[in-house]
């Protein structure tokens, strides 16, 4: 959990994905599977949605480039099944305030 400034949830999800990808590549991992409660990020990363948002495009592009170094997969989980991640995100916001 870390403060990333005042951002919307899609930017926050992409920043988290970017950090996971950077960590995996840095550790020379062979594979990475990500569970995300952001349907937008998941569908953009698997190619179901085109990323047209200027604020998300560079994050999407960078994540796609990093994912090429891995056997990468990503799947959507409902927010109700992602309570630990939500608690971490909320703790980052509280620590910032």
Buried (B, 14 or more C-beta within 10 A) or exposed (E): EEEBEEEEEBBBBBBBBBEBBEEBBEEEBEEBEBEBBBBBBBBBBEEEBEBEBEEBEEBBEBBBEBBEBBEBEBEBBEEEEBEEBEEEBEEBEEEEE
